[in-house]
Amino acid sequence: MKQILMFTMENCPYCRRANQYMEELMKETPKYKDIPVRIVDETYDPDTAELYDYYYVPAYYVEEEKAHEGAASKEDIHRVFEKALEE
């Protein structure tokens, strides 16, 4: 199981929606709750954000590989979770 790193911004409506989708997916698929998810708000942690190559939020990384960037559908986030479960 790999860690998910999610970059957000406080006032981003797409980030809020992505968080809602993540919560829904964790309720629907309990094994997703075991995946470590680190959420970084780039406004408050710009040093960490500078280390990654993305332009739009939300941005998802699984380990060090970008898994999704920009407005996300529930299916997009589902794919991120599944990627984190891959061995």
Phi, psi and omega in degrees: 000133183251155178283143172259133175245123183242127175260134182224176169223143187306316186264016183275116179293329178291326178291318178299317179296318179299319177298320177297316178298320179298316178299316179299315181295324179292327176288320182286328183230089186307330181296339178293335179296337181279347181284127177289126180239122176252123180252125181242120173273114186296340178292322184263345179224063182295333180296318177292317181300325180296338183281350185241150184261091175211162180239323184251149172247152357290146175237134182243136173236140171247115193059237182255006184259129178294128182252334178194148177216134177097185181310132187239138171274169177299323179294322177301315182289325174303316179297322178297313179300316180296322178297323179292334180276345181296141178274000000 
